[in-house]
């Protein structure tokens, strides 16, 4: 098993951060076949995502995204590529959200 941990600070506020998180979830659902669930909370939200060989959470707050993902044995050899792709996708969405205000 292999773990991926990615954190990103932002200045979007909770409502815009939720939009970005849901956009990211839509992307991983369509492109990677992930099953995703999103739950809003008082202080932070939790998005859960999974598919065969991978599962994780994305914690969304007014100023931070924290992604934790566990890859199964068959996906372990792709850990760095998966980490790079997730980082790139999340950074792209955050950059676009920041530019659009």
N, C-alpha and C positions, 0 to 999 in steps of 0.2 A: 504494500500500500504506500502511496505517496500523497503528501499533503501540499496544497498550494495556499498561500496566504498573501493577500494583496490589500493594502489600505490606501485610500485617497482622500485627502481633505478637500473641501470645496466651500464655496460661499453662496450656494444656491438657495439655501433655506429648505425647509422640509417639503413644501408643496412642489417646487421645481425638482428637487431631488427625487421625489416619488415618480414624477414623470420620466426622468432619466432612467431610473431603475426599471420601471415598467417597459421602457423602450429597449433596454438591454435584455430583459427577460423575453420580450417578443422576438428579439434577434436570436437568442440561443434556442428558443423553441423552434423557430422555423429553420435555422441553419444547422442545428446539432441534434434536433429531436429530443430536447430536454422536456420533461414534465415540470411545470413551474406553478407555484402557489405563492401568493403575495398576501401578507397580513399586516395591516396597519396597527401601530401601537401608540401609546401615549408619548413616550420619549423617542422611540425608534421603531422602524418597521423591519420585518424579516421576510425575505424572499427565499423560498426553498426551491431547489432545482435538482433534478436527478434523471438519470438514464442508466442503462446497463453499463457498469464499469465506472460510473462517476456520480457523485452527489455532493451537494454543498449548500451554503447559505450566503446571502448577501444582506448584511445589516445596513440599513439606511437611516441616517440621522440628518438633522438640519445642517451639519457641517462635515460629515464623514461618510464614506462607504467602506465597509469591511467585508471582504470576500474570503470565505474559507471553503476549500474544495478538497475532497478526498478521491483519489483515483484508485481503482482496483488494480489488481496484479497485471491484467492484460493491457492496461493503459499506462502503466508506470514508465515505459520506455519513451512515452511522448510527453512527459511532464514539462520539460522546458518549452517545447513548442506550444503546448496548451497554455502555459503561464504567459508566454509572449503574446499569444493571440488574445487572451482575455484582457491582458494589460492594455494592448493596443485598442481593442474595442471599447473598453471602459474609458480610457483616456480620450479617444475620439468623441464619445458621447458627452463626456464632461466638457471638453473643449468647445463642442458645438453648442452646448447648453449655456456655457459662459458667454459665448459670442452673441447668442440670441437674447440674452438678458433674462 
